Amino acid sequence: MITGSIFDIKEFAVHDGPGIRTTVFLKGCPLRCAWCHNPEGWSSEPQVISSSAGDRTVGQAVRADDLAELLNGQAPILKANEGGVTFSGGEPLMQGRFVVEVINRLEGVHVLLDTSGYADGREFCLVVEHCDLVHFDLKVMDPVLHQRLTGQDNAPILGNLHRLADLGVPYVIRVPLVPGITDTDANLAAIAEALQDLPGLIRVDLLTYNRAAGGKYRGMGMTFKPTWDETETVNANTAHFTDAGLKVSVHGLRMTEGH
Ligand code: SF4
């Protein structure tokens, strides 16, 4: 039986997709976004987080059938509230085969994949084909800036964006707005241009900056080093998207939401 590595399961989530959901946070991410608020999702291995309440270990191995059984136990309430299961992280596509094994065992539950889009194209398609909805992040369109801010090239992400549009699974594009970094008019205009005319796009969600982003770093022996002014109001300029004929909405970014 295939085993996965997860670091949290959030029940009764109302910001991780339609309805009331259970969100499974998978451990391991190939990106290192400078604004990441879930650094415990980076490594696939269990880690210790220290706080005033003491030390706790984040990350546990779980079998696909055990996780599916737990989620199926919640299925009646999820279905009754037009919700379902969200796979987030970290980057769930790092454990794509595990995610598919779990989905295959779910009993008619709506499945949402929350992804950075950074993954092998075949693995990406394999998982997306098993999902009902995808939340796909676009952060920075300039490839040099993307590499500097996330540690990875954005070419695989843009390739998967086009695969997603071809697969016929509906998707929402989510843009984390980091002041002076991702919220520039040039970046937002470039994202709108990339999305124009792509089939399957439901809407664009602009996620305003989470000022608590650095909260977990100290407890993990890491330092959060924003190069931007965290007190600055972000530029949530929706006009770039409406002018391109796209639906757009602005949301607050919460601790466990968005990449
Ligand atoms: S923000 Fe998301 S994609 Fe970026 S490092 Fe954190 S978990 Fe990974």
Residues whose N, C-alpha, C, O or C-beta is under 5 A from the ligand:
A	BS01	SF4	C29 L31 R32 C33 C36 N38 G41 G89 G90 S116 H259
